[in-house]
Amino acid sequence: MARQPRPPDEQDIRLGESIHEARGRLGRTQTWLAKLTDCDRSFVSQVERGVRRPPRDWTWKAAAALDLRVEELLPPGSLSEEEAEALRLIRSAPPERRAQLIKTLSAAVDLLK
């Protein structure tokens, strides 16, 4: 029996709308965003329609690709203390070091899983 998709909730819909609008402002396609976030175009479509809740790390990748602050995509107060601290650390680094810092932090998180 096929698994039924869960109905979208308000948070999923707002997230999808924000991603869709930001991508549209940049004149970019779902395929472009999919490549930058290591997923299928259909996944981006589902997120934008609010029918799929992406993993948190995908939301961070999407925010970076769309040149947004992750807080612009998430509901107020939804960042954990650790996520907020990671953002402060990344933003305090010189711009030319941020990409490497993000990769390092991502690798550390993967090791802890």
N, C-alpha and C positions, 0 to 999 in steps of 0.2 A: 504494500500500500504506500502510495506516494505521500510524502510529508507535506502537509498543508502550510503555506506561508502564513506567518502570524500577521494580524492586521497592523498596519502602521500606527504608531502613536505620534503625538504632537511633536515630540523631540526629534523623531526620525524625519518627519516632514519638514521641520524647520532646518535641520542639518542639510537635507537634500536640496531644499530651495536655496540655501546659502551657497552651497557648492555650485549648483547650476548657474546662479546669478554671477558668481565670481568668475567662473569659467567663461560665461558669455561675455562679460566685460573685457576679458582678455582676447576674445575672438578665437578661442581654442575648442577643440573637439573632445568628445568623450574618449576617443582613441588616444589622443595626446595625454590626457590625464591618466588613463590606464597605464600607459607606458612609464610615466614618471612615478607611479605608485605601485608598480609591479602587480597588476591585476588585469582581468579581462574587461573589455569595454562594456559587456553586459552587467558586470558588477557595478561599474560606475553608474550605469543607467538605473539599476535597482536602487542604489543609494540616493540618486537624485530624485527618484519618484517616491522616496520614503518607504519603500517596501522591504528594505534590508538595512539593518544596523551594522555599520562597518566596525571592525576591531579598532580599538583606540589608536594603535600604531598607524593604521591606514589613515585615520583622520589627521594625525600629525603630518604624515607625508603629503596628504592632499593640501593641507594648510600651507606647507612650505612650497609646494608646486604652484599654488595659486597666489603666492605672496601675501598670505593672510596670517594674522596671529591666530593660533589655535583657539584662543578664547572667543574669537569672532564666530567660530563654528559650533562651539559647545554652549549649553545652557549656563547661565551665571552660577557660580559656586560649584561647578561639577568637576573642577580639577582637584586632584588629591594634593596633599601638602608636598609630596615627592615630585609630582608633575610641576607644580608651581615653582619649586626650588630648582628643578632642571631648567625651566624657562628662564629664571633669573640668571642662572649660570651661563646659559647659552647667550642670552642678550648682553651679558656683561663682557663677553669675549669680543675681541676685535672682529669685524665682519669677515676678514679673510681667514679666520680660524674657526668660524662657526660650523661650516660643513664638516670639517674633521671632528670637531667636538661632538656633533650630532651622531656621526658614525660610531665614535668611541662609546658614547652613552648607549646607543642602540645595541652594540655588541655586548656591553655589560649586562643590559637587561636580558638579552637572549641567553646569556650564561646563567642567569639567575632563575630562568624558567624551569 
